[in-house]
Amino acid sequence: MKGGLAMNQVFLIYGNEPQLIEEEKQKFLLAHKDLDVRVLHDEAGPSKISEQLMEDSLFGDAKVFCLINLPILKKAGQKESQEWDALAELLMNYTGDNPVLIIYHDMVDKRLKQNKKILESIPNKECKRLEGDDLLMWIRQYCTSNGYTLKLDGYDYLSHLLELWQDVPVAFMRTEFDRYFLLLGNHKKIDKSFLMEHSSNYGAKNIFTFKEALLKQDVNTLLELFPFMFSYKEIDRAMGYIEGQLRLQLLVSECRAAGMTAKQVEHFCKENGSTLKPYPIKLAYEASSRISITALKVLLKGLYEVILDSRTSKGDMWRFRDLCLTYCGYKG
């Protein structure tokens, strides 16, 4: 963020994450809570917006102006407009008494000269879609701010899900956790078992459950989830995730068979440049005692062939089903 959140200034919030934009908007309005708010969209046009800013600064009652999606921020190839450019200059050099909040629901191309100038002149906050560790941090902070604790196994469970589920709206996670808070009541800790039981039935959760059932050789759960797997629109990513988890299990199982402890496996992975976190290694190590390395190799080889065939339009997902069920029946 450039600049601070002081009284009587112009402030710009932009990005592709509506929930974070809303949070920043509420912070700004709270800082000016005694003032009325006047909302002006881009449809009002640059002339009317300029007039409102200038007239009310001189003669009107104090208020907050909230300006939505003004095309003062440029996109590549956008047609030039002298009127919008004049409004941009007015906002960059604004000296009126009324606080002005500009909200732009998109990312800003910072390579363009006009956009660079605006971002350098107006205090601003970027609210981009959160991913991976950034989204996990937001979830943990949201739990804490509401008086709840996300336990380590719950955190790691969510980390697994977010490997699969990209472009997760923060707004979805907020409503999901608001629902958890109602279910939990006075019980203030959120763990993996609670999340597995109460999470919405979205794709990433089902794929994680499928992977767990496969390693546990839980045929009934697999049979329940096969129809979902066959219809999942991002099946390539799902198969890639499962293949990666099976490779991890094979690595850890072979290390354990060679006499290594879980900590030694962690150290071995780190020494060889792996970005694997300790928790999935720990889970794989605990599971390795009940998993046949021979059967796992056969399953992985078959899965490689299924993935390869699917990418050359020769794939038969029923073969994947047969592979999984054969693995679950392996007694060697």
ZIQUITA-V738229 format. One record per backbone hydrogen bond with DSSP energy under -1.0 kcal/mol. CO is the residue of the C=O (numbers start at 1). NH is the residue of the N-H. E is the energy in kcal/mol with one decimal. If there is no record, write none. Layout:
co:CO nh:NH e:E
co:CO nh:NH e:E
//
This chain:
co:4 nh:6 e:-1.1
co:9 nh:100 e:-2.6
co:11 nh:102 e:-3.2
co:12 nh:125 e:-2.1
co:13 nh:104 e:-2.7
co:14 nh:127 e:-3.3
co:17 nh:21 e:-2.0
co:18 nh:22 e:-2.5
co:19 nh:23 e:-2.0
co:20 nh:24 e:-2.3
co:21 nh:25 e:-2.6
co:22 nh:26 e:-2.4
co:23 nh:27 e:-1.7
co:24 nh:28 e:-2.1
co:25 nh:29 e:-2.6
co:26 nh:30 e:-2.3
co:27 nh:31 e:-1.6
co:30 nh:33 e:-1.3
co:32 nh:35 e:-2.1
co:36 nh:64 e:-3.3
co:38 nh:66 e:-3.0
co:40 nh:68 e:-2.5
co:41 nh:44 e:-1.8
co:42 nh:45 e:-1.6
co:45 nh:49 e:-1.9
co:46 nh:50 e:-2.4
co:47 nh:51 e:-2.5
co:48 nh:52 e:-2.5
co:49 nh:53 e:-2.3
co:50 nh:54 e:-2.3
co:51 nh:55 e:-3.1
co:52 nh:56 e:-2.2
co:53 nh:57 e:-1.1
co:54 nh:58 e:-1.3
co:55 nh:59 e:-3.0
co:64 nh:38 e:-3.2
co:65 nh:101 e:-3.7
co:66 nh:40 e:-2.7
co:67 nh:103 e:-3.1
co:68 nh:42 e:-1.0
co:70 nh:73 e:-1.1
co:75 nh:78 e:-2.3
co:81 nh:85 e:-2.3
co:82 nh:86 e:-2.1
co:83 nh:87 e:-1.9
co:84 nh:88 e:-2.3
co:85 nh:89 e:-2.0
co:86 nh:90 e:-2.2
co:87 nh:91 e:-2.5
co:88 nh:92 e:-2.3
co:89 nh:93 e:-1.4
co:91 nh:94 e:-1.1
co:99 nh:65 e:-2.7
co:100 nh:11 e:-2.5
co:101 nh:67 e:-3.1
co:102 nh:13 e:-3.1
co:103 nh:69 e:-3.6
co:104 nh:15 e:-1.5
co:104 nh:106 e:-2.0
co:106 nh:15 e:-1.0
co:108 nh:110 e:-1.1
co:109 nh:112 e:-1.2
co:112 nh:116 e:-2.4
co:113 nh:117 e:-2.2
co:114 nh:118 e:-2.2
co:115 nh:119 e:-2.6
co:116 nh:120 e:-1.8
co:117 nh:121 e:-1.5
co:118 nh:122 e:-2.7
co:123 nh:12 e:-2.6
co:124 nh:2 e:-1.2
co:125 nh:14 e:-2.2
co:127 nh:17 e:-1.7
co:131 nh:134 e:-1.6
co:132 nh:136 e:-2.2
co:133 nh:137 e:-2.4
co:134 nh:138 e:-1.9
co:135 nh:139 e:-2.5
co:136 nh:140 e:-2.6
co:137 nh:141 e:-2.6
co:138 nh:142 e:-2.5
co:139 nh:143 e:-2.5
co:140 nh:144 e:-2.4
co:141 nh:145 e:-2.7
co:143 nh:148 e:-3.1
co:144 nh:147 e:-1.8
co:149 nh:190 e:-3.0
co:151 nh:155 e:-2.6
co:152 nh:156 e:-2.6
co:153 nh:157 e:-1.8
co:154 nh:158 e:-2.3
co:155 nh:159 e:-2.0
co:156 nh:160 e:-1.9
co:157 nh:161 e:-2.0
co:158 nh:162 e:-2.4
co:161 nh:165 e:-2.2
co:169 nh:173 e:-1.6
co:170 nh:174 e:-2.6
co:171 nh:175 e:-2.2
co:172 nh:176 e:-2.5
co:173 nh:177 e:-2.6
co:174 nh:178 e:-2.3
co:175 nh:179 e:-1.7
co:176 nh:180 e:-1.7
co:177 nh:181 e:-2.5
co:178 nh:182 e:-1.5
co:179 nh:183 e:-2.0
co:180 nh:184 e:-2.7
co:181 nh:185 e:-1.9
co:184 nh:187 e:-2.2
co:188 nh:149 e:-3.0
co:190 nh:151 e:-2.5
co:191 nh:195 e:-2.2
co:192 nh:196 e:-2.9
co:193 nh:197 e:-1.7
co:194 nh:198 e:-2.5
co:195 nh:199 e:-2.2
co:200 nh:202 e:-1.9
co:202 nh:206 e:-1.7
co:203 nh:207 e:-2.2
co:204 nh:208 e:-2.3
co:205 nh:209 e:-2.5
co:206 nh:210 e:-2.3
co:207 nh:211 e:-2.5
co:208 nh:212 e:-2.4
co:209 nh:213 e:-2.6
co:210 nh:214 e:-2.4
co:211 nh:215 e:-2.1
co:212 nh:216 e:-1.8
co:213 nh:218 e:-3.0
co:214 nh:217 e:-1.0
co:217 nh:219 e:-1.2
co:218 nh:222 e:-1.9
co:219 nh:223 e:-2.7
co:220 nh:224 e:-1.7
co:221 nh:225 e:-1.7
co:222 nh:226 e:-1.7
co:225 nh:229 e:-2.5
co:226 nh:230 e:-2.6
co:227 nh:231 e:-1.2
co:228 nh:232 e:-1.1
co:234 nh:238 e:-1.9
co:235 nh:239 e:-3.0
co:236 nh:240 e:-2.3
co:237 nh:241 e:-2.3
co:238 nh:242 e:-2.4
co:239 nh:243 e:-2.8
co:240 nh:244 e:-2.2
co:241 nh:245 e:-2.3
co:242 nh:246 e:-2.4
co:243 nh:247 e:-2.3
co:244 nh:248 e:-2.1
co:245 nh:249 e:-2.2
co:246 nh:250 e:-2.5
co:247 nh:251 e:-2.6
co:248 nh:252 e:-2.6
co:249 nh:253 e:-2.7
co:250 nh:254 e:-2.5
co:251 nh:255 e:-2.1
co:252 nh:256 e:-2.6
co:253 nh:257 e:-2.3
co:254 nh:258 e:-1.3
co:255 nh:260 e:-2.3
co:256 nh:259 e:-1.9
co:261 nh:265 e:-2.1
co:262 nh:266 e:-2.3
co:263 nh:267 e:-2.4
co:264 nh:268 e:-2.5
co:265 nh:269 e:-2.5
co:266 nh:270 e:-2.4
co:267 nh:271 e:-2.6
co:268 nh:272 e:-1.2
co:269 nh:274 e:-2.6
co:270 nh:273 e:-1.6
co:277 nh:281 e:-1.2
co:278 nh:282 e:-2.6
co:279 nh:283 e:-2.5
co:280 nh:284 e:-2.3
co:281 nh:285 e:-2.4
co:282 nh:286 e:-2.3
co:283 nh:287 e:-1.9
co:284 nh:288 e:-1.3
co:287 nh:290 e:-1.7
co:288 nh:291 e:-1.1
co:292 nh:296 e:-2.2
co:293 nh:297 e:-2.2
co:294 nh:298 e:-1.9
co:295 nh:299 e:-2.4
co:296 nh:300 e:-2.6
co:297 nh:301 e:-2.5
co:298 nh:302 e:-2.2
co:299 nh:303 e:-2.4
co:300 nh:304 e:-2.6
co:301 nh:305 e:-1.7
co:302 nh:306 e:-2.1
co:303 nh:307 e:-2.7
co:304 nh:308 e:-2.6
co:305 nh:309 e:-2.6
co:306 nh:310 e:-2.4
co:307 nh:311 e:-1.4
co:309 nh:312 e:-1.0
co:309 nh:314 e:-3.1
co:309 nh:315 e:-1.1
co:316 nh:319 e:-1.7
co:317 nh:321 e:-1.7
co:318 nh:322 e:-2.3
co:319 nh:323 e:-2.5
co:320 nh:324 e:-2.3
co:321 nh:325 e:-2.3
co:322 nh:326 e:-2.4
co:323 nh:327 e:-2.3
co:324 nh:328 e:-2.1
co:325 nh:329 e:-1.2
co:327 nh:330 e:-1.4
//
